[in-house]
Amino acid sequence: MNSILNFPERGNYGNASYRGNCSGYVQKELIEHFKPTLFIDVCEGGGTSADVCKELNVDYIGLDLHKGFDFTRNAVLNYTKKQADLVFSHPPYHNMIDYKAERLKHKLSATGNDLSSCTSVEEFLELSQLMLLNQRDAARKNGIYTTLIGDYRKNGEFFSFQSDFIKIMPKDELLSVAIKLQHNTMSSFKNYNGSFIPINHEYLIIWKKKEADVFSFIETKIAELKRTYNDSWKNIVKLALMKLDNKANLNDIYSMVMALAPEKIKINNHYQAKIRQVLQVNFTPVERGVWALN
């Protein structure tokens, strides 16, 4: 398996008319590399994973809303009754495609809300984390859980969901990220003016489950967020000192930090105390009230 996946043809897998179906060669690469004895797909869609597993003679369980399974409300293990070596998902990229309409078009059950029904990016990310935690729970120890996700652009805003997915899952379980090139996309047939860059790739994010339980993972994420919060304050103060020629008095540092990060100041009524704390821990006092870079 390579970190660049390039499949110009999607292969004779699944229902090609089901919008958003990925190339079956993605699942084939995963199976041939990790050699699972049981493969679970938590959002089966048009049945691509089922066809690949049948071809490669791998035990398979496929779940989907049109089969009555909702990964935001139902535990995977309650359906499968056993953990798998590899748990895969290819979810909607927020509301890029209306999958409720897609299921109706193919005369499948349209009950329940999938990730394409989310009303905001925040809701999409919240439910995506639940999906990934559900996948993780269904993977055995040292098993693989993985998702295929793309970037998203709407109303001039750009969202790289792979970055968010990596942040919201255990850092020490991230195994690899592969780039999958996209072919025959609508954007590839258009000419764009100005600074617009069309999206012609997706990300296959791969995690390897460790023994830690979900609570331990959440505690770790809280600790990571605290470190990120403290590091961001440190870097803002350092940039302020750099702009003040590497040495400045406290009032000038306050003013420069306010100019550099007004939004951060707005949500912290005790920002001056926070700046002093950062200075005391990370920088050098030259004289009373004057600080310099180390």
N, C-alpha and C positions, 0 to 999 in steps of 0.2 A: 504494500500500500504506500502511496506517495502523498506528500502534503499538497500537491496540485492534482485535482481530479478533472479530467477532461474527457467528456463523453459526447461527441457530436450527435450520436444517435441514442434515443432513449431505450431501445431494446423492445422486444415483444413481451413486455411485462405490464400487467394491470390494464385498466381501461384508459386508453390514450385520450379519450374525449372528456375525461374527468379533469377539470381545470386544476392546475397546480401539482398534478402528479409528477414526481421526480423520476429521473432515469433509474431503472432497476439496477443499473451497474453500480450505483452508490451502495445499496444493500449487498450486492454481490461482492464488492471490495471489502466491506466490513466482515462478511461471513468468511471469505477466503483468508482474511488476515487474522481474525480472532478465533475462528473455528468454534463457534458456539454449538451446543447441542440443542438449546432451546432459544428461539428468537421471538421476542414480543414486539409488536408495533401498536402503540397506544392510540394512534389516529390513522387508521388503515386507508381511509379514502377510497381510491379506485382499485385497491387490491394488488398494488405493485409488490409489496413485501411478500404476500402470500405466494405469488407466482415464482419469485426468486427462490424462496425457501423450498417450494415443491421441486424446482429444477435441481437444487443442490442437496435435496434429501435431508433437510434440516427441520426438526420439529418446530411448529409455528403456532402462535396464538395471535389473532388480529382483533383489535378492539376499535370501536368507533361509535360516534353518536348514532349513526344509522343502524347500529346493532344494539342500541340501548345503553351504551357505556359513555359516561361523561367524566373525563379525567379531572374535572374541577369539583366533582361531587362524589365520585366513586373511587374507592381504593383499587388499584390494579390487582393487588394480591387477593382481594376478595373474589375476583373473577377468575384469576388464573390458578389459584390455590398452590402455586409453587413459584419459586424465584427462578429467574432466567440468567443465562450467561451474557445475553445482550438484549437491552431494551431500547428501542428506537422510536423516534418521533419526527414527523415532518409537519409541524403545525401551520395554521394560517399565519401569514405575516400581517398581523393586526387585521384591518378591514380592507386590505388590497383586493381580495376576492370575497364576495358574499357567498359563504358556503351553505347557508341555509337555502338560498335560491338554487345553488348547485345540487344539493341533495334532492330538492323538489324536481329539478329538471331530469334527474336520473331515477325518479320514482322511488326514492329512498326516504326513510323516516326523517322528517325535518324538525322533530321535537328536540328541545334542549338548546342551549346557547353555546356555540363554539367560540374560539378566540377571535373570529372575524366579527362577532357581535359586540365586542368591547366598545364602550363609548369614549374611551380615552386611552392614551399610551400607558398611563399609570395603571389602569385596570388591566390592560393587556400584560404588562410586566408582572403584576401581582399574580395573575392566573397562570402565567408562564412558569413562574417559580413553583407554583403548586404542581403543575404538570411535571416539572423536572424532579421535584422531591418525590412525587408519586412513582416516576420511573426509577429513581434511585432506590426506593423502598422495594421495588419489584426485582431489582438486580441482586444476585447473590454476592457474598463477600468476594472481592477481587473481580467481580463481574463488570461489564461495560454498560454504561448508559450514555446515549448520544442523541443529538438532535441536529436537524438540518434547518438552518434559518438564514434569511436574507436581510438586506438593508431595506429601508422604507423611507419614502419621500412623499410629503403631502403639504400642499399650501406653502411651498418654499422652505419647509423644515425638513431636515435630514436626520434619520435615526438609525444608528448602527446597533441593532438588537443583539448581535453576537457579543458586543462589549458589555451590555447590560446582563446578558445571561451568564457570562463568566464572573461578573461581580457578585451575582446573587447566589452562586453555588460554591461549594467548598473549594477553596484555592488549592489545597494540597491534593485534591482528587483530579484536577485537570490533567489529562494525559496528552492531548494534542488538539490542534485546530488545523483542518484541511480546507483549502480553498477549492470550491467546485465552480468551474466555468459554466456559464449559461449559454445556450445556443437557441437561435430562432426566437429571441425575445422581441416584443413589439418595438422596444427602443433601438434594437440593432438595425431596424429597417428605416430609421428616421435620421435626418440630418438636423443637428441642433446648433443654434447660434449662441454666441456669448460664452459664459463660464459654465454652462450646464454640462455635467458629466453623467452619461447614462450608466445604470447599474447592470452589469453583466456577469455577476458572480454571486455565489452563496457561500455559507460557512458550515462545515460539518464539525461540530464541537464534540469532543470525546472525553468522557470522564471515566475513571476507574474507581469503583466503590471501595472504601476502606471500612473498618469495623465500627467506626464512631457512629453513635446514634444521632438522630435529628437535633435533639436538644444540645448536644455537644457542638454540632455544626453551627447552630444559631448563636451560641456563646462565642464561638470563634469569629463569626461574622460581625458581632457587636464589637469585639476587640479590634478587628480590622478597621471598622468604621471609625472607632476612637483614634486609632493610629493615623488614619487618613485625615481626620479632622485636625489633629495636632500638627501633622506634617504640612497641611495647607496653611495654617497660621504661621508656622516657621518660615515657609517659603515666601509668604506675603511680606513678613517683617524683613526677611533677608533682601528681597527685591527693593523694599523701601530704603534700606541702608545702602544698597548698591547705587541707587539713583541719587543718594545724598553723599556720594563720593566715599562710601565705606565707613563714614563716621558722622555721628550727628547727636544733637541733644534730644531729650525725650519728647519735647513739644513738636520739634520738626518731624520726628518719627511718627507721632500720632497723626499729624497733618498729612504726611505722605501715605500712610496706610489708609486714611480716610479717602484720599484721592484714588488710590489703587483699587480699593475694595469697598465701595460705598454700600453695596447690598449686604456684604458680610457684617459691616458695622451696624447696619439698620436692624439686624436681628439679634444683636448682642449689646445689651445696655451696659455691660461691664467690659467693653472692648479695651479700655485703657489698662485695666487690671490684667486682661489676657495678654496684651502686648508686653507689659512689664514681666509677666511670668515667662513668656517666650524668650525675652531678652536675657533674663537671669539664667535660664537653662542652657541657652544655645549661643550666646554672644559674649563679648568681652567688655567689661566696664573700664573705660579709660580714665575717667574722673567722675565726680558726683554728677549724675544726670546725663552723662555722655557715654554713648555706646559705639562699639566698632565691630566689624567682622572679625572672626577668629583668624 
